[in-house]
Amino acid sequence: MTNALIKYMQNKISKFLFIGALLASVLALVVWAASPVTDTFTDETKIASKTNIFVDTTAGQVKLAESCPTGFIPVPGDATYGTSNFCVMQYEAKYDCTGDEDGDSAATCSAVADSGAGLDWRDVTQNSSYVVSTANGAPIVHITHTQALSACPSDSHLITNDEWMTIARNAEQVAGNWTNGSVGSGCLFRGNSRDTTCGYDAGTDPESGTDRNVRAKFTLSNGEEIWDVSGNVWEHMRRDEADTLTDSLPNDGGASGWRWIEFPAITSYGELSYDIIRPSVSSWNANYGVGRLYTNSAVQSQRVFIRGGDWRRGAHAGAFSLTLTWDVSDQNYDVGFRCAR
């Protein structure tokens, strides 16, 4: 065999091996990109505000978060609640009656609430495709639980309590969400609630926009910001995926009748449990900004979850605040909703 022929064959073999290695690398990349991310983010830092790439500083890894649509932010999942990473509305649900993809005021939509500055769901076309998550616009109010179940935009749903608690438990562990700058010191931000110790009094009820008091928002462990989880307007949610309604309520063993009670005072959870309703630290009460529970020791019938508090609620408001007095047909000028996906 001549030297020229040997050299020719060597070149062909080298090219074949290079192409094979390149194809293998591309295939590996495709498989990696298509694989679902199931890891829970812990102590993570977002690389850039316009990406979904995070550095997990605990594990020293780079991971991809779920891509969220405009107006939604990614939330790290929580094994306690069986949640994988999901997306949630950054703001309380608003209504775009002018078609510019931005929330509108109640006056613009001719939907002024009975009281306050919310937008009355009863006075608009109730088209879920007009429901948006934007800083501008009045929060939707006067909406029943039944209506809220079908009010979210396509490919999203009324937030579940598991998703809400995933957010609240995440926020409570971020030092910047506490008035004294460290977890458990001072109180957790209470938002627009008329309480000026942990929250603030906006004087606009409810309010909107981003040029607001810093206590209107929580920063999550991934660096994302979410507004009005505490205060502004109460928010409807599903107790679970099946939207189970509640009959046997948590209580403190005291007198019957509807009362606000502190979370550490609970002696019976009824058909609920600690993790369904409370912050992670058992001693945290309203003085820590977490809110209170509005409940009744007597057995009720088909109560729904309403959480967060509103602009009038003072120390009762908080990320963990929960009222169980409502049924599926109740509505008011201080109760709205938020969607997740």
ZAGUPA-803603 format. One record per atom (N, C-alpha, C, O, CB): z, y negated, x. Coordinates in steps of 0.001 Angstrom, whole numbers, plus 500000, padded with zeros to 6 digits. Atoms other than C-alpha are relative to their C-alpha. Glycine has a CB too. Layout:
BEGIN
ZYX
...
//
This chain:
BEGIN
500000501190500862
500000500000500000
500000498762500897
500793498679501835
501244499993499025
500131501184499153
499019496653501474
501169499041499778
501828499080498740
498666499286499721
498925500984500115
501508493861502115
499760499025498850
500697498601498174
500147499231501305
500336500924501089
499672491618499668
500344500593498644
500862499897497771
498516499638500044
499711499329501263
500012494191496867
501500500100499777
501989499901498665
499366501395499972
498543499896500122
503698494707497596
500603498651499590
501477498591498726
500621500484501335
499502501336500326
504327490953497483
499679499631498552
500500499032497857
499400498959500955
500414500262501379
502386490689494211
500941500684499012
501379500076498035
498555500476499772
499132499235500906
504500493412492581
501427499443500013
502085499406498973
500010501495500395
498662500569499916
507740491862493830
500108498722499156
501117498494498489
500360499703501465
500005501233500792
506805488535492232
500039500294498508
500753499645497743
498768499163500329
500017499618501414
506014490238488921
501371500492499547
501842500117498474
498944501085499753
498684499449500348
509336492112488925
501033498885499905
501866498894498999
500447501052501040
499054501119500006
511273488920489742
499861499171498728
500853498784498111
499787499112501231
500238500761501225
509633487062486858
500501500759498771
501082500163497864
498508499686499851
499551499164501125
510357489970484478
501520499953499871
502057499802498774
499527501462500184
498540500023500020
514028490034485477
500523498633499567
501520498554498849
500557500362501379
499577501348500383
514312486244485089
499866499790498496
500772499266497848
499179498948500754
500235500143501438
512790486310481594
501014500827499220
501529500367498201
498560500428499634
499032499141500672
515065489201480601
501387499376499986
502081499403498970
500051501361500671
498691500646499931
518160487368481795
500064498778499096
501088498520498464
500319499602501436
500042501180500851
517075484207479980
500119500371498530
500852499728497779
498715499224500239
499931499538501391
516544486074476709
501399500485499646
501904500223498555
498984501120499757
498641499514500243
519920487755477050
500972498837499819
501865498897498973
500462500899501156
499131501172500108
521587484359477556
499819499284498660
500789498867498027
499721499032501149
500284500638501282
519848482872474513
500604500795498859
501191500223497941
498494499848499796
499445499138501042
520864485863472386
501516499862499948
502092499789498862
499605501468500243
498543500154499963
524480485536473513
500428498670499411
501437498590498710
500516500123501431
499685501309500541
524441481833472672
499872499976498484
500710499385497802
499098498949500613
500207499942501444
523060482507469172
501150500742499330
501673500293498310
498659500679499671
498898499217500562
525702485160468510
501288499194500022
502044499208499051
500183501317500774
498797500817499891
528452482829469746
500012498880498967
501031498630498324
500114499418501400
500080501128500937
527255479915467622
500144500446498561
500657499700497727
498686499264500172
499953499511501379
526999482060464504
501345500606499652
501622500870498482
498913501021499772
498712499366500252
530471483523464905
500957499009499364
501075497881499843
500595500558501298
499055500916500633
533067482009462557
501195499751500895
501663500651501592
500459500549498655
498822500336499224
535940480174464204
501225500240499133
501377499605498089
499945498530500504
498832499666500796
539198481645462952
501301499610500680
502372499764500094
500009501466499699
498791500376499292
541632480370465580
500663498805499330
499990497915498812
499689499687501461
499267501157500459
544353478012464470
500121499011501143
500556499379502235
501386500398499461
499879501005498953
544215474762466428
501466499651500197
502190499433499225
499178498736499655
498625500348499695
547493474011468166
500017498943501091
499393499121502137
500804501245500428
499884501066499011
548330470794470015
498623499625500543
498400499640501754
500932500428501148
501377500216499613
544678469875470061
499654498526500076
500327497696499465
499083500690499039
500463501372499860
542857466708471000
498516499957499717
497758500759500263
500310499441501409
501407500116500306
539536465626469565
499295499261501135
499778498231501606
499791499277498656
500723500592498874
536963464824472263
499394498661499612
499509497688500357
498906500949500494
500624501254500430
535094462175470293
500057499924498491
500006500948497810
498532499891500504
499794500159501429
535462460727466828
498801500427499179
498933500645497974
500334498581499693
501206499646500729
531890461633465893
499577501444500246
498459501821499896
498881499069500379
500319498602499776
532015465288466957
501045500868499334
502080500375498884
499910500312501499
499021499048500486
533766468406465743
500438500918501122
500796502071500878
499437500808498836
499585499213498849
534596469615469245
501417499612500382
501734498427500490
499035499800501192
498610500243499688
538249469974470141
500400500726501270
499855501783501586
500886500425498845
499376499312498886
540219470826473248
501368500475499546
502200499670499127
500105499081501254
498695499437500296
543128473150472578
500796499957501295
500597500795502174
499893501464499424
499294500194498744
545528471944475251
501058501063500240
501566501184501355
500635498638500026
499056498910499806
547870474864474667
499302501189500643
499807501777501600
500638500408498665
500727498839499488
545265477565475279
498987499628501062
498426500508501715
499304500713498873
500979500444499017
543024475440477513
498590500388499643
497796500733500518
500337500548501339
501301499567500467
539987476210475392
499301498877499242
499942497974498705
500135501239499116
500798500893500830
537154474273473774
499524500796498792
498989501894498944
498790499395500799
500350499282501218
536519475241470151
499191499101499081
499252497876499187
501262500508499284
500765500751500986
534192474201467349
500731500034498676
501115501103498201
498571500565499850
499409500069501323
535710472999464099
498907500044498949
497727499852499245
500852498733499844
500962499998501098
534069473301460717
499393498610499860
500100497607499956
500671500443498672
500668501280500200
531493470571460153
500272499522498581
500066500269497624
498472500116500265
499635500542501305
532587468319457287
499001498922499570
498482498185500409
501431499425500036
500922501032500493
530404466118455079
500635498617500058
501834498489500303
499566500313498565
499518501380499987
530731462339454928
501152499822499025
501082500261497877
498864499029499658
498841500242500843
534101461273453577
501048501089500064
502146500926499531
499567499830498604
499053498900499828
535771464580454463
500362500102501481
499570499732502348
499403501351499473
499572499784498617
537753465398457606
500406501461500190
500823502111499231
501176499053500370
499551498630499729
538493468754459287
501517500071500127
502149499187500705
499345500535501278
498556499758499942
542020470127458924
500243501353500664
499644502349500257
500641499957498568
499682498707499390
543446472832461212
500722500913499011
501626500473498299
500861499799501257
499363499047500890
544409475954459291
501440500285500390
501894499915501473
499218501278499976
498592499669499784
547968477239458989
500246501412499495
500029501700498318
500942498980499283
499784498597500364
548883480941459007
501047500149498905
500982501088498112
500420500800501222
498969499924501042
551930480247456817
499377499951498615
499872500584497682
501013498858500157
500639500183501305
549583479266453995
498685500760499871
497966500609498883
499756498532499752
501227499213500064
546736481621454791
498752499155500008
497711499581499509
500006500852498783
501157500888499975
544418478690455384
499296500064501348
499938499975502395
500423498563499693
500824500199498818
541584478707457887
499650498515500065
499993497764499153
498708500900499964
500400501397499894
540166475399459104
499166499611498773
498262500346498376
499202499753501312
500720500422501203
538914473447456086
499774498500500045
500269497812500938
500775500394498718
500287501423500109
537644470019455045
500712499428498770
500865500109497756
498468499752499918
499320500657501125
539461467550452793
499535498557499919
499163497956500926
501552500070500155
500310501415500167
538711464142451337
500952499144500825
502169499317500761
500072499601498520
499174500886499181
539932461485453748
500756498998499125
501814498500499511
499131499256501030
499408500959500924
540730459236450775
500167500655498636
499551501681498346
499131498721499893
499909499541501381
541828459747447200
498639499823499327
497874498931499695
501110499227499225
501318500009500629
538852460396444925
499695498651499348
500517498094498621
499908501113498959
500488501258500572
536857457277443980
498730500294499170
498254501428499131
499703498939501138
501183499813500849
533875456727441649
498923499000500383
499184497802500495
500363499849498503
501150500833499634
530427455398442599
499109499831498777
498199500628498551
499199500628501187
500793500207501212
529004453991439381
498748499171500253
497922499012499355
500843499329498943
501160500837499692
526440451791441161
498948500734500828
497865500199501063
500446498756500737
500985499193499290
524711454546443142
499772499630501447
498733499972502011
498731499921499301
500173500380498599
525268453097446615
500833500862500949
500977500533502126
500365498543500185
499220499033499225
527428456032447823
501305499410500522
501858499883501516
499177500516501162
498724500600499649
530499453799448014
500823499860498727
500276499582497660
499805498621500704
499154500115501164
533481453733445683
499989498583499436
499842497611500176
501408500415500343
500051501297500662
533577450913443141
501349499638499389
502214500495499208
498920499997498924
498783500461500656
536304448824441563
499958500389498527
498901500712497986
500169498467500160
499935499694501429
537485449482438028
499189498995499194
498534499366498220
501455500010499519
500741501033500729
535973446168436894
498505500221500097
497786500044499114
500351498617500529
501437499764499821
532561447014438357
499510501104499080
498396501037498559
499691500358501455
500383498856500839
532514450274436399
500447499834498548
500310500759497748
500590501283500570
499469500250501362
534023448693433243
500964501110499598
500884501667498503
498842499899498959
499077498882500211
536832451227433559
501391499631500495
501979500329501321
499494501273500717
498684500488499583
540052449264433954
501082500872499375
501055501136498172
500197498510499598
498925499133500475
543158451449433668
500950499244499069
500931498015499012
500778500580501187
499033500611500908
545907450839431099
500955499076500739
501408498069500194
500784501073499265
499146500825499156
548019449442433933
499616500255501451
499145501344501780
501518500303499753
500352499826498605
547474448893437646
498504499828500247
497739499487499345
500443501358500472
501375500271499572
544206448700439587
499145501258500105
498061501215500687
500011499296501328
500777498772499949
543041452310439190
498788499958499091
498658499072498247
500864501170499634
501224499893500798
539706453357437669
500187501091498941
500472502244499264
498761500313500909
499715499105501129
540013454957434217
498882501018499813
497760500661499455
500192499190498708
500977498912500136
538235458346434140
499449500088498595
498309500513498405
500627501325500384
500429499899501396
538037458144430355
498852499050499689
498136499244498707
501170499715499070
500983501033500298
535723455122430585
498709500116500790
497831499263500659
500595498673500249
501229499801499231
533068456474432960
499291501261499504
499794501961498625
500307500104501526
500809498874500474
530391459137432556
500553501351500419
500055502387499979
498592499864500504
499342498770499546
532628461720434276
499015500968500650
499045502174500405
500696500685498829
500988499215499264
529787462914436493
500562500293501386
500795499370502167
498626499248500095
499373499636498730
531194464837439460
499152499599501206
499684499440502305
500262501490500036
500856500395498885
528180463877441591
500219498537500393
499758498102501448
498536500230499641
499673501386499684
529430460266441448
501382499856500635
501787498756501011
499927499157498746
498665500019499386
532859461210442814
499841499998501515
499146500848502072
500860501226499533
500172500176498553
533170460077446442
501351499837500679
502367499569500040
499104498781500300
498826500259499163
535671459825449263
499644498859500940
499023499071501981
500446501286500800
500292501187499200
535421456286450630
501235499115500044
502112499199499184
498784499221499426
498876500938499906
537830453610451793
499970499005498849
501013498662498291
499970499254501343
500148500975501076
536456451179449212
500095500670498637
499912501880498499
498670499262500131
499963499494501361
536877451540445496
501404500301499522
502308500565500315
499165501228499892
498704499714500608
539745452082443090
500173501507499830
499231502191499430
500136499281498637
499770498571500249
541333455546442969
499794500341498522
500196499581497641
501424500398500439
500171499521501379
540337457494439854
501374500380499442
502151501071500102
499010501226499941
498746499648500688
543255457768437386
499670500351498546
498502500430498164
501048498816500071
500175499607501406
543788458720433730
499126501254499909
498226501321499071
499367498839499178
500751498749500017
542419462200434461
500979501159499817
502010501210500488
499166500174501308
499121498862500246
543965465410433144
499785501072501071
498818501035501831
499752500584498591
500138498886499060
544532468539435187
498725500797499697
497979501165500604
501242500925499934
501199499247500396
541830470342433219
498737499279500446
497805499911500943
499973500215498476
501176500770499575
539352467543433919
499857499982501516
498745500061502036
500086498570499473
500042500055498539
540282467367437603
499431501284500594
498819501256501662
501396499744500559
500512498716499508
539394471039438016
498481499992500139
497934500705500980
500424501128499065
501466500026499963
535728470213437382
499446498655500478
498250498397500340
499445500316498621
500428501348499632
535594466673438780
499527499875501446
498990498835501828
501121499044499767
500356500111498583
534956467477442449
498500500168500213
497843500880499455
500761501039500822
501433499878499713
531476467115443978
499604501432500329
500457502283500582
499616499086501154
500534498674499713
529246470127444586
500540500532501327
500688499781502291
498468499963500028
499507499306498811
530570472647447142
501404499582500408
501829499856501530
499067499764501143
498596500294499743
534106471271446904
500815500374498772
500258500709497727
500201498504500364
499121499584501087
537115472003444719
501264499145499998
501596498511501000
500358501498500128
498709500673500056
540364470463443541
500917500636501032
501045501859501086
500621500080498573
499170499492498918
542746470782446470
501058500968499478
501598500777498388
500665498845500741
498940499059500360
545154473718446359
501309499576500649
501314498787501594
499628501441500423
498711500297499392
548856473519447109
500076500533501433
500694499909502295
501128500591499156
500023499478498628
548289475715450166
499302499023500945
499752498809502071
499295501371500042
500706500979499169
545794473174451481
500829498728500161
500896498155501248
498626499663499388
499142501190499930
548104470281450632
501151500220500981
501437499363501817
500553499648498602
498864499717499125
551048471937452378
499557500169501454
500298499820502373
500731501257499527
500541499921498639
548872472712455400
499904498601500604
500256498396501766
498608500686500001
500109501386499541
548188468969455671
501386499391500227
501638498785501269
499209499156498980
498674500617499913
551796467907455007
500808500560501166
501456499810501896
500763500206498697
499259499381498893
553305470416457452
499391499598501349
500117499472502335
500004501544499853
500631500473498773
550772469342460083
500447498569500298
500844498256501420
498458500075499887
499656501412499817
551496465634459552
501458499821500410
501774498940501209
499725499221498718
498576500166499693
555261466113459729
500309500288501468
501358499875501963
500836500915499112
499783499651498602
554901467444463298
499291499065500975
499263499325502178
499546501407500241
500670500992499147
552951464434464614
500929498801500149
501268498149499161
498608499564499398
499006501046499741
555281461900466242
499592498646499449
500436497887498973
500245499880501478
500481501305500443
553109458934465309
500099499758498516
499866498637498064
498607499830500408
499842500151501448
553707459566461595
501441499685499605
501755499585498419
499542501263499294
498587500288500247
557437458806461949
500319498566500417
499766498055501392
500907501001500763
499723501415499778
558922455319461845
500585499719501381
500373498635501923
500944499494498942
499422500209498671
560812455773465132
499177500621501122
499598500617502278
501390500560500040
500916499533498972
557895457398466943
500262501382500556
499644501764501550
500014499065501092
499805498607499598
559252460940467294
500349500817498770
500929500299497815
501112500127501085
499833499132501168
559415463901464919
501476500101499619
502323500428500449
499422501406500279
498640499920500508
562543463796462763
500842498770500247
502009498735499858
500669501155500593
499253501223499697
563561460320463957
499513498868499099
498325498546499077
499845499611501499
500402500963501013
563593457634461310
499520500758498781
500217501648498293
498899499046500530
500517499276501164
561419458780458425
498486500106500051
497800499301500682
500432499314498705
501434499757500105
557979460141457690
499384498900499140
499958498508498123
499707501415499399
500635501087500748
555562457456456488
499893500334498512
499474501429498136
498609499705500570
499979499784501444
555862457043452721
498852499284499292
498654499477498093
501323499535499426
501153500647500600
552804454858452138
500364498883499040
501482498367499053
499175501009499291
499847501063500988
552345452314449348
500900500497498870
500422501123497924
498614499545499449
499030499408500917
555505453127447398
501095499036499548
501974499420498776
500629501187500646
498971501012500225
557587449906447193
501273500260500806
502216499472500742
500338499936498531
498888499768499079
560002451478449664
499601499441501354
498620499896501943
500364501526500098
500375500643498754
559969449298452768
500728500571501212
500537500088502328
500264498533499903
499344499339498869
562189451558454906
499052500997500654
498882500996501873
501289500710499543
500931498981499492
559701454414455259
498552499663499666
497633500129500339
500352501371499427
501344500360500441
556704452912453451
499833498498499966
500288497794500867
499705500591498627
500218501444500133
555662449471452240
499647499685498556
499362500579497760
498875499508500963
500377500483501331
554956447405449146
498711499207500146
498722498098500681
501139499123499354
501312500619499797
551245446551449024
499805498762499142
499075497846499519
498903500997499703
500245501097500928
551463444190446076
498703500169499235
498401499379498341
499981498696500738
501231499635500719
548158445759444938
500146501456499617
500258502318500488
498693499756500876
499566498678500450
548738448819442837
498997500692499089
498786500249497960
501309499884499288
500014499528498616
547098451062443779
499057499155500857
498364498278500341
499585501479500057
500859500769499108
545269449712446831
498919500886500616
498926502105500447
500833499339501101
501097499269499365
542170450698448793
499589499257501258
500178498233501601
498787500165499031
500449500605498772
540286449871451975
500709500576501211
501556501458501071
500200498520499944
499366499526498765
541297450438455604
500789498897500700
501535499178501639
498946500556500949
499243501100499414
542693446993456454
501349499939499300
501637499027498525
499230498638499874
498762499783500744
546091448150455310
501148500301500953
500957500421502163
499831501145498990
498827499641499212
549587448929456491
499798501367500653
499268502286500028
501265500004499116
500195498750499266
549611451677459133
500694501171499311
500316502324499517
500518499858501427
499265498921500670
552045453640456964
499254500570498797
499770501456498116
501354499499499556
500822499450501088
549275454264454406
499331501303500401
498814502020499544
498940498992499577
500766498830499540
547843457055456559
500837500886500916
501804500446501537
498727499553500733
499472499049499030
548796460164458506
498918500305501026
497730500339500704
500489501304499302
500882499461498981
547253461225461771
500330501475500165
501495501832500347
500146499227501352
499782498563499847
546792465000462028
499982500392501472
499646499578502332
498935500792499226
499911499536498616
547219467090465171
498650500002500700
498594500035501930
500592501388500044
501331500042499392
543441467014465711
499474498577500163
498318498377500535
499027500805499167
500395501391499843
543371463215465752
499362499380498774
499108498175498764
499071499886501127
500596500524501226
541869462855462267
501037499226499191
502233499506499271
499406501142499157
499125500803500842
543314460307459840
499721500286498528
498568500407498113
499818498501500302
500116499768501440
543984460930456153
500901498997499289
502040498766499697
500383501480499620
499327501120500667
545029458218453707
500661500411498683
500133501234497935
499006498884499741
499323499956501313
547520458088450814
500428501403499568
500464501696498373
499090499425498946
499368498728500369
548904461626450968
501363499706499376
501821500424498487
500148500945501247
498732500459500562
552162459821450255
499802498627499382
499275497721500027
501112499959501081
500104501286500677
552282457007447710
498608499707499454
497727500567499473
500401498911500936
501224500519500620
549483454988446063
499785500581498613
500122499919497631
498792500302500876
500005499308501296
548709457487443250
500384501463500210
500095502053501250
498601499890499309
499744498561500002
549996460953442463
498666500747500044
497623500181499718
500830500420498744
501238499229499930
547460463734442979
500151501390499365
501081502140499661
499558500138501454
500085498665500588
546575466764440878
499668501031501072
498994500717502053
498944500034498879
500440498895499148
546274470125442616
500204501319499282
500959501422498315
500757499998501341
499799498651500495
545979473801441910
501169500631500744
501245500538501969
498716500849500161
498876499331499322
549172475733442615
499498501051500974
500063501223502054
500945500648498974
500625498992499143
546992478491444071
498534500110499604
498059499363498750
500724501389499881
501430499850500293
543385479680444001
499744500284498530
498734499855497972
499407501113500842
500161499631501413
543894481065440491
500497498902499059
500410499044497839
500745501301499709
499439501089500798
545474477785439314
501115500510499083
501148500201497892
498897499323499169
498859499478500750
548631479596438223
500874498855499512
501202497956500286
500823500973500866
499105501005500559
550779477466435915
501442500490500111
501689501693500194
499635499691498523
498621499677499656
554541477350436370
500924499866498798
500885498865498082
500483499104501128
499033500001501095
557268478234433854
501440499876500505
502220499075499989
499850501271499173
498644500001499453
560410478911435920
500042499103501224
499412499401502239
500462501438500357
500063501061499000
561127475858438052
501167500073500985
502224500614500660
499984498641499316
498875500119499067
563227475267441175
501058499061499418
500727498145498667
499517499483501387
498946500892500478
566603473660440457
501208500069500925
501274500901501830
500407500361498559
498794500055499183
569962472789441953
501218500552499295
502339500382499775
500267498594500419
498892499421500746
572090474585439361
500787498991499194
501818499333498616
500915500696500929
499276501043500722
573135471294437783
499621499930498536
499134500903497960
499756498667500642
500245500188501431
572736469886434297
498531500194499668
497655499934500492
500457498610499555
501380499843500444
569631470697432305
499409498624499719
500115497615499692
499918500906498739
500694501259500213
567049468050431606
499225499624501247
499504500129502335
500987498886499621
500843500398498881
564466466397433818
500755499058500919
501297498042500484
498712499338499500
499264500781499004
565986465031437028
499298500071501349
498621501049501666
501453500503500126
500404499960498604
565056464082440559
501104500674500801
502277500332500649
499703498570500544
499012499367499129
566787466340443078
499474500015501436
498267499940501668
500323501445499516
500365499907498601
566816466545446864
499603501444500340
500138502391499763
501165499524500896
500425498656499604
565073469489448520
501153500846500560
501241502024500214
498891499901501034
498912499161499490
568203470633450439
500993500446498926
501786501357499162
500740499259501074
499070499643501069
570092470799447106
499525501182499167
500274501684498328
500222498816499102
500548498908500804
567836473528445687
500809501280500210
501049501692501345
498519500240500353
499272498727499932
569783476696444877
499185501163499447
499470502323499741
501311499892499241
500881498964500539
567074478580442985
498571499464499993
498332498308499644
500445500432498561
501394500434499943
563310478460443422
499204500428498770
498001500175498698
499342500549501246
500747499529501155
562417480001440070
498899500937500456
499164501885501196
499416498822499202
501115499149499584
558973481542440518
499285499464501247
498255500001501657
499006500136498860
500592500573498796
558214479384443560
500775500478501236
501505501466501152
499993498446499921
499300499603498779
559546479580447156
500138498791500913
499534497746500672
499253501153500723
499772501092499046
560708477430450068
498686499449500532
498432498247500444
500873500479501163
501215500477499332
557344477275451820
498980499410499042
498103498661499472
499366501124500763
500945500561500957
555466476434448638
500227498510499788
499290497779499469
500102500731498675
499718501377500398
557222473107448205
500669499130501057
500646497906500921
500849500018498810
499109500795499147
559384472020451174
499459499763501411
498582500488501881
501334500678500094
500325500189498579
559059470561454678
500597501124500834
501400501916500341
500515498633500503
499590498870499162
559672472878457607
501476499969500371
502070501019500617
499176500026501256
498587500126499620
563158471541458400
500844499914498734
500650499016497915
500234498745500910
499269499864501261
565660472513455713
500910498824499691
501248498606498527
500812501251500025
499081501123500233
567895469449456178
499289498705499621
499942497728499253
500834499763501231
500717501233500306
565145466902455580
500023499707498505
499555500505497693
498560500086500495
499977500451501387
565742465001452353
499231498688499893
498455498346500786
501460499830499490
500762501233500212
564422461721450944
500265498958501082
499418498101501337
500330499416498642
499711500939498919
566134459805453740
499058500180501182
498897499272501998
501433500161500461
500980499721498949
563595461426456064
498572499707499542
497617499994500263
500110501454500445
501315500419500474
560707460146453942
499154501086499366
497978500860499082
499256499427501113
500820498878500486
559622463549452588
499844500008498488
499006500739497960
500603501310500443
500083500038501449
560185462710448914
501032500878499331
501902501447499991
498640500408499559
499065499199500790
562053464496446137
499227500861499000
498008500755498868
501019499089499262
500551499084500999
561477467125443441
500466499574498610
501660499382498382
500426501468500296
499672500312501391
561322466239439730
499886501291499206
498793501835499047
499056498880499413
499967498651500542
562373469369437896
501002500118498864
501673499151498504
500332500997501092
499131499728501135
564336470961435066
500524501428500147
499754502351500410
499243499804498636
499428498655499858
566741473910435184
499653500900498817
499760502122498919
501513499911500149
500404499206501163
565577475016431719
498568500520500204
497738499858500826
500097499152498690
501338499418499898
562542477294431497
499007499123499255
499263498694498130
499979501446499441
501039500832500577
559377475325430810
498778500854499652
498845502082499705
499614498865500970
501215499260500357
555849476287429757
498787499369500667
498396498248500340
499810500037498467
501287500339499397
552765476043431956
499972498587500590
499189497735500169
498904500139498970
499968501272499272
553631473136434247
498983500028501141
498723501078501728
501425499716500549
500962500119498902
551082471877436791
500633499247501168
501645498567501003
498710499279499527
499527500673498800
551584470580440338
499375498602500104
498154498453500074
499669500839501255
500419501374499707
551396466792440858
500815499566501215
502044499640501184
500221499018498751
499264500238498757
552286465668444391
499710498623500623
498688497999500341
499664501085501000
500197501161499150
552721462682446710
500685498719499572
501043497898500416
498593499743500103
499398501239500476
554198459974444500
498978498890499785
497798499060500094
501048499536500973
500899501123500264
552727456609443493
500602498708500513
501658498716501146
499697499885498501
499598501279499443
553058452921444290
501339499492499470
501916498576500057
498945498989499724
498755500470500610
556155452512442053
501194500890500319
502311500596499894
499832499909498507
499037498910499995
558094455573443117
501121499869501024
502084500633500961
499292501261500235
498918500204499050
560209454303446027
500319501252500798
499410501935501271
501230499532499282
499566498870499175
562243456995447804
499620501356499410
499693502372500102
501492499943500194
500455498731500579
561005459648445375
498652500428500579
498329501615500601
499898499882498474
501335499704499459
557537459397446965
500114500636501378
501106500453502084
499144498716500076
500044499371498687
556582461405450023
498944501085500028
498456501513498982
501365500577500371
501040498979499865
554135463954451373
500369501290499279
499486502040498861
499739500291501467
499559498763500647
556251466749449855
500479499773498567
500865500719497881
501110500636500810
499554500314501351
557149464956446624
499229500831498981
498015501005499088
499830498502499710
500609499120501007
556494467173443612
500635499738498649
501859499761498524
500156501494500390
499501500077501363
556807466584439881
499404501142499197
498210501430499283
499665498633499354
500412498815500767
556653469552437532
500105499760498501
500214500706497721
500851501209500391
499837500329501416
556888467723434219
498690500024499221
498712500010497990
500632498645499865
501291500125500678
553149467659433450
499432501335499535
499667502385500134
499013499332500912
500804498844500396
550998470067431468
498521499666500224
498201498585500720
500270500392498501
501413500134499628
547220470502431708
499288498849499299
498212498440499737
499278501279499698
500688501042500767
546391467780429166
500582498601500223
500082497630499656
500056500334498530
499398501309499751
548609464960430446
499123499159500927
498437499688501802
501401500163500603
500694500941499112
547071461861432056
500760498683499993
501476498366499043
498510499788499559
499309501286499916
548352458493433214
499288499092501005
498404499536501736
501485500198500403
500659500983499140
547370455343435106
500408500098501465
499895499347502295
500293498622499501
499539499884498623
549157456470438283
499748501387500609
500347501737501626
501469499680500062
500272498646499525
547754459991438748
498507500200500186
497730500002499252
500561501045499022
501395499726499679
544459460858440461
499846501383500595
500525502319500171
499454498954500961
500254498685499420
543156463702442627
499286499861501332
498892498769501740
499173500867499043
500702499921498717
541585464779445907
499335501377500089
499857502355499554
500986499761501213
500758498749499909
539037467480446745
500009500556501427
500208499823502396
498553499779499531
500092499326498701
538736470001449574
498831500970499940
498265501208498872
501338500746500363
501079499032499971
536124472505450708
500138500888501242
499318501781501457
498627499286499981
//
